[in-house]
Amino acid sequence: MQQLTSSVTDAVDQAVAALDFDLLYREYWEQNEFLVIKEFLPRAFVEEVFVPQAQAVKSDLNRNYIPGHKKGGSVSYYTVQEKAPRFLDLYRSESFRQFLNRLVGAKLVYCPDNDPHSCALYYYTEPGDHIGFHYDTSYYKGARYTILMGLVDRSTHCKLVCELFKDQPTRQPRHLELITEPGDMVIFNGDKLWHAVTPLGEGEERIALTMEYVTNAEMGAVKRLYSNLKDSFGYFGFATVFKRALGLNRSK
């Protein structure tokens, strides 16, 4: 296990060191806090180290359906902690977080342990799986940044669709349709990117890792309840989202 941890840490350190930071920094800010890094990690490495862990927790995914908006499956941070810890080696990589700090111009911290979105997996495995346009709205007292990394993409239909500058009336909107191949990374300010995932086709599959960082990990009680309810219905299921609270109540 230690050898695998070192391999992930080393791979991330090498990936960060190889980046042309000045170029990426300009792109990120020119695109209203949005950036795509193709093959941030080598495809072969992702398929050897990360994909098996994502496939191994398929039985734990919670499938959800919101008519007119969302259909798919999700595995929460809690399950990742217990059964797919290699993803946390990336999420908690100090070199990666320092890169993000420089990129966004802020000191980022990890989401608290009671946030099931901290480091989670999204699965598009059945025909029609998709998610409609939305912002990754921050309910924290600070900003929330989303990092997506492709793990599996055997699809011609299921794409990440982004509308840049939607919140800037003085800028011409820009429409992007992206295929997130294994190792590709997308970084954005959750309150600024209007995005969606188009429906999966027959016999296709798409799996993505999502990681969240914030500038302030505090959240008011009302917003925490609202966030938990949204995650219960839209992503991870009631029992999973409230797992920590229920566990604390049982232990008293």
N, C-alpha and C positions, 0 to 999 in steps of 0.2 A: 504493500500500500504506500509506503514511504517513497518507493521508486516512482510510482505513478504521480504522486504529489509533486515530486521534484521535476518530473518531465513536463507537467502542466505549467508549473511556475517558470521553468526555464524557457519553454516555448513562448509564453506570454512576454517574458522579459526580452527575448530576442525579437519578437514581433514589434514591440513598442520601440526598441532601439533602432529598428530598420525603417521606421516611418519618416517621411519627409514632413516634419511637424509644421514648418512655415507654410507649406502648400496647403496642408489640411486645415490649418487655422484660418487661412484666407477663405477657403471653400466653405467652411462651417459658418462663418459670419456673413459671407456674401449670400448664403442660402437661408438666412434667417434662422440660424441655429439648427442646421440639418447637415448631416454628412454621411456619405457612404464610403466605406473602405472595403474594396474588393479583396477577398482572400486575406483578411487580417491574420488568420491562422491558416496554415497549409491544409488543403482539403484532405490529404491523406492522414494527417494528424487528427483532424476532427472526426473523420470516419473511423479511426482506430480507437480513439480515447473517449470521445463524447457520445457518438451515435449509439454504441452499445448500451450506455447508461440510459439514454433516452428511450430506447426500445424496451429496456428491461422494466421500466415503470409504466408501460402502457396500460397494464392491468389496473393501475391506480388512478387513471385519469377520470375526471368527472366530465361527462358530456352534458352540454347545455344547449338550449334552443330558445331564442327570443324572437318571435315572429317579426319579420321585416327588418331585423337588425343583425342577428348573430346565430351561428350554428357551428359547433366544434367541440373540442375537448381540451382540458387544461390539467396540469399537475402543479400543485402548489409548492411553495418554498419549504413547507413542512416535510413533504415527501422527498424533495430534493435533498434536504438535510439528512434524512434517514437512509435513503436508498440510492442517491445519485450524487455523492459528495464531490465528484471531480468538477462539477459545475461551480461549486463554491470556491475552488482553487482559482478559477478565473475571476469570479465576482469579487473576491477578497484580495486579489493581487495588488500589492502596493504600487508596483510600477504602472499598472493599468490605471489605477485611481489617480496617480500623480499626472499621468497623461491627460486624463479627463479634466482634472483641475485646471491645467494649463489651457486646455482647449476651450472650456466654457467660461474661464475667468472667475472661478469661484471655488471655495473649499467644499468638496462633496463628502458626505458621510453615508454610511450604509443605512438602509431603511431598518426600523426596529424589528425585532424578532416576531412581533405579532402582525406583521404585514405579509400576507401570503403571496404578494406580487414581487417581493424582494428579488428573488431569483427563481423563476418559474418556467414551465414549458408549455407551449401551445401546439396542439395537434390538429391537423386537418387531414382526416383519414376516411371520411365518408363523402360520397358525391354531394355537392351543394354546400359543404362546410365553408364558412366565410365569416367576415365581420364587416358591418357597415361603417360609414365614415364617422369619425369621432376624434376628439382630442384625448390625450392621456392626462386629464385634468388633475392637478395637484390639490389634494385636500390638506396637505401639510402647510405649516406656517411659512415654509420656504418653497423654492422651485423644485420640481421633480424632473429628472432626466431619464429618458428611456434608452436602453441599448438593446438592440435585437441582433442575434447572430443566427445565420442559417445553419441547420444541422442536416436536414433531409429535404430535398426538393426534386421530387419526381413528378413534375407537373408542367403542363403548358398553359393551364388556365388560371391556377391559383397564384396571384401576384400581389405584392405589396404596392398599393396605389397611394401616391402622395400628392397633395396639392400645396405647393409652396406659396408663401406670401398671402394666404387667404385672409390673414388678420392685418394685412397692410394695404389699405385702400389706395395708396400712392404707387404701389408696385404692380406690375403685370403678373397675374397668376401663372404658375408653371406646373404642368401636369407631368408626373413621372409614374411609370409602371416598372417595378423592379422584380427580378427573380433573385431570391436570396439563396444562393448556392452555399454548400458547406464551407464555413469559415468566413463568409461575407458578413460585414458588420454595418449596422445602421445606428447612428447616434443622433438624438434630437431632444430639444426642450419639449416636454410633454404638453405644455400649454400653447405651443406655437404651431405644431404640425397637424394638419387635418389629413387623416389617413384611413385607409380601409384595406381589406384583403378580399380579393375577388373569389367567386365560388370555385371549389375544387371540382375537377372532372372525374369521370368514371375511371376506376383503376389507378388513380393518382394518390400521392401522399406528400404532405409537407409538414415538417416539424421545425419549430424555431425556439430558441432560448431567449427569454427576456430578463433583463437585469435593470433594477431601478436604484438610482442614487438621489439624494436630496441635499439641499443646503441647510435645512433645519428639520430635524426628525420629530419635532413636536406637532401634535395634532389635537384640536379640541375634541371634547367628548362627543358632541353632536355630529361633527364631521367624521369622527371615527366610526360611529354607529352607521352613518349613511354609507361610508366607504365599505364597511363590512357587509351591509345588506346588498349593495351593488355587486360585490365580489361573490356573495352567496348565490345570487340568481344568475349572474352573467358568466361566472368562471368556475369556482371551486366547490360549490355546494355548501349548504348551511353548516353541516357537521364539521367540515374541514376548516372553514373560516373561523368558526367559534371554538375550535379545538382547544386552543390555549386557555380561553376563558372558562370553558367547561371543565378542563382539567384542573384549573386552580380551584374552582368551586368544589370539585370532588375531593380535593386534598385537604380542604378545611374541616 
